[in-house]
Amino acid sequence: MSWLLNFFSDRTRQTKINSSLSEPENLLSVVIQGSGIGPVMFVMFVMFINDLVDALKQFGVCVKLFADDIRVYIRVLNNCDVQQLQRALDALANWEDLWQLSISVSKCSVVNIGKSIVPLSSLHIRNNVLHITKIGIDLDITVTDDLKPRAHINSAVTKAHQRANAILCCFFIYKY
């Protein structure tokens, strides 16, 4: 592990989003493109994250991963199911402490699919209450609490219009 720390010692790392630069929160949040270490770091990250899947599955939740995103699902029929989900969220916080990796709690939310029988407003990670929303986005697919496709279609149409307008701006240059 010391060779990995040596690789990152005395180096400056920045992430560029649009025109702003920021420092990454931890070493695993940056994989230097084109470096030989990138695939090794990705494998290490997968090993970390697979441990999380094992830690959460013991609470009866379904866990889905895509790169560094995780989705936790459970069918909630009563308060016991909510408590089980909260135990899984507590295990997530414990895993975070164990591996010293930070979870972006501000990006976490709860989408209740179907009619709510049991209140989910008490779910939290550490002392951060999770926001309950009617719409979630998973792998660029908009999912609503009623599973109707309207929000996803509207999102896709909006993106298509934006891309078409960007292309048209390249071809039509107005001279005054």
C-alpha positions as CSV (number, residue, x, y, z in Angstrom):
1,M,0.0,0.0,0.0
2,S,3.0,2.3,0.5
3,W,3.7,2.3,-3.2
4,L,0.2,3.7,-3.8
5,L,0.7,6.5,-1.2
6,N,4.1,7.3,-2.8
7,F,2.5,7.6,-6.2
8,F,0.1,10.3,-4.8
9,S,2.6,12.1,-2.5
10,D,3.6,15.6,-3.5
11,R,1.1,15.6,-6.4
12,T,-1.6,18.1,-7.2
13,R,-5.0,16.6,-8.2
14,Q,-7.9,18.6,-9.5
15,T,-11.2,17.8,-11.0
16,K,-12.6,20.1,-13.7
17,I,-16.4,20.4,-14.0
18,N,-17.3,23.0,-16.6
19,S,-15.0,25.9,-15.9
20,S,-14.4,25.3,-12.1
21,L,-11.6,23.3,-10.6
22,S,-11.8,21.5,-7.2
23,E,-9.7,19.2,-5.1
24,P,-11.0,15.6,-4.7
25,E,-12.1,14.4,-1.3
26,N,-10.0,11.3,-1.2
27,L,-7.5,9.3,-3.2
28,L,-10.0,6.8,-4.7
29,S,-12.1,9.6,-6.1
30,V,-9.4,10.3,-8.7
31,V,-8.2,7.8,-11.3
32,I,-5.6,9.5,-13.4
33,Q,-6.5,8.9,-17.0
34,G,-3.8,7.3,-19.0
35,S,-1.8,6.1,-16.1
36,G,-0.9,2.5,-15.4
37,I,-2.2,2.8,-11.9
38,G,-5.8,3.6,-13.0
39,P,-6.9,0.0,-13.6
40,V,-5.2,-1.1,-10.3
41,M,-7.1,1.6,-8.4
42,F,-10.4,0.6,-10.0
43,V,-9.8,-3.0,-9.0
44,M,-9.1,-1.9,-5.4
45,F,-12.3,0.2,-5.4
46,V,-14.3,-2.8,-6.6
47,M,-12.8,-4.9,-3.7
48,F,-13.9,-2.2,-1.3
49,I,-17.4,-1.8,-2.7
50,N,-18.0,-5.6,-2.9
51,D,-17.3,-5.7,0.8
52,L,-20.1,-3.2,1.3
53,V,-22.5,-5.3,-0.7
54,D,-21.9,-8.2,1.6
55,A,-22.3,-6.0,4.7
56,L,-25.7,-4.7,3.5
57,K,-27.2,-7.9,2.2
58,Q,-27.4,-9.4,5.7
59,F,-30.1,-6.9,6.4
60,G,-32.4,-8.2,3.7
61,V,-31.9,-5.3,1.3
62,C,-31.2,-5.6,-2.4
63,V,-28.0,-3.8,-3.5
64,K,-27.3,-2.6,-7.0
65,L,-23.9,-1.1,-8.1
66,F,-22.8,0.9,-11.0
67,A,-19.2,2.2,-10.8
68,D,-19.2,4.2,-7.6
69,D,-23.0,4.5,-7.3
70,I,-25.0,2.3,-5.1
71,R,-28.8,1.7,-4.8
72,V,-30.4,0.0,-1.9
73,Y,-33.9,-1.5,-2.3
74,I,-36.3,-3.1,0.2
75,R,-40.0,-3.8,0.1
76,V,-41.5,-1.9,3.0
77,L,-44.8,-3.4,4.3
78,N,-44.5,-2.4,8.0
79,N,-42.4,-0.7,10.6
80,C,-40.1,-3.7,10.9
81,D,-39.1,-3.3,7.2
82,V,-38.3,0.4,7.9
83,Q,-36.1,-0.6,10.9
84,Q,-34.4,-3.2,8.7
85,L,-33.6,-0.5,6.1
86,Q,-32.3,1.8,8.9
87,R,-30.0,-0.9,10.2
88,A,-28.6,-1.3,6.6
89,L,-28.0,2.5,6.5
90,D,-26.3,2.3,9.9
91,A,-24.1,-0.5,8.5
92,L,-23.3,1.7,5.5
93,A,-22.1,4.4,8.0
94,N,-20.0,1.8,9.8
95,W,-18.5,0.6,6.6
96,E,-17.6,4.2,5.7
97,D,-15.7,4.5,9.1
98,L,-13.9,1.2,8.6
99,W,-12.6,1.9,5.1
100,Q,-12.2,5.7,5.6
101,L,-14.2,6.4,2.4
102,S,-16.6,9.2,2.4
103,I,-20.2,8.9,1.3
104,S,-21.9,11.9,-0.3
105,V,-24.9,11.9,2.0
106,S,-26.2,15.1,0.3
107,K,-26.7,13.1,-2.9
108,C,-28.6,10.4,-1.1
109,S,-32.4,10.3,-1.1
110,V,-35.4,8.0,-0.7
111,V,-37.9,7.3,-3.5
112,N,-41.0,5.4,-2.2
113,I,-42.4,3.4,-5.2
114,G,-46.2,2.9,-4.7
115,K,-48.5,3.9,-2.0
116,S,-46.9,4.6,1.3
117,I,-48.3,2.6,4.2
118,V,-45.4,3.3,6.6
119,P,-43.7,6.7,7.0
120,L,-40.1,6.8,5.8
121,S,-39.3,10.3,7.0
122,S,-37.1,9.0,9.9
123,L,-34.5,7.3,7.6
124,H,-31.0,8.8,8.1
125,I,-27.3,8.2,7.6
126,R,-25.6,9.3,10.8
127,N,-27.5,12.5,11.8
128,N,-28.4,13.4,8.3
129,V,-32.1,12.8,7.5
130,L,-32.5,11.5,4.0
131,H,-34.6,13.6,1.7
132,I,-37.8,11.9,0.4
133,T,-38.5,12.6,-3.2
134,K,-41.0,11.6,-5.8
135,I,-38.5,11.4,-8.6
136,G,-35.1,9.6,-8.8
137,I,-32.6,9.2,-11.6
138,D,-30.9,5.9,-12.0
139,L,-28.4,5.5,-14.9
140,D,-30.1,8.4,-16.7
141,I,-33.5,6.9,-16.4
142,T,-36.0,9.1,-14.5
143,V,-38.1,6.9,-12.1
144,T,-41.2,8.4,-10.4
145,D,-43.0,7.1,-7.3
146,D,-45.9,6.0,-9.5
147,L,-43.6,4.4,-12.2
148,K,-45.3,6.4,-15.0
149,P,-43.0,7.2,-17.9
150,R,-44.0,10.9,-18.3
151,A,-41.1,12.4,-16.3
152,H,-38.5,10.3,-18.2
153,I,-40.0,11.2,-21.5
154,N,-40.0,14.9,-20.7
155,S,-36.4,14.7,-19.5
156,A,-35.4,12.9,-22.7
157,V,-37.2,15.4,-24.9
158,T,-35.6,18.3,-23.1
159,K,-32.1,16.9,-23.5
160,A,-32.8,16.2,-27.2
161,H,-33.9,19.8,-27.7
162,Q,-30.8,21.1,-25.9
163,R,-28.5,19.0,-28.0
164,A,-30.3,19.9,-31.3
165,N,-30.1,23.6,-30.4
166,A,-26.4,23.2,-29.7
167,I,-25.8,21.6,-33.0
168,L,-27.9,24.2,-34.9
169,C,-25.9,27.0,-33.2
170,C,-22.7,25.5,-34.7
171,F,-24.1,25.7,-38.3
172,F,-25.9,29.0,-38.2
173,I,-23.6,32.0,-37.4
174,Y,-25.4,35.2,-37.4
175,K,-23.6,38.3,-38.6
176,Y,-25.0,41.7,-37.9
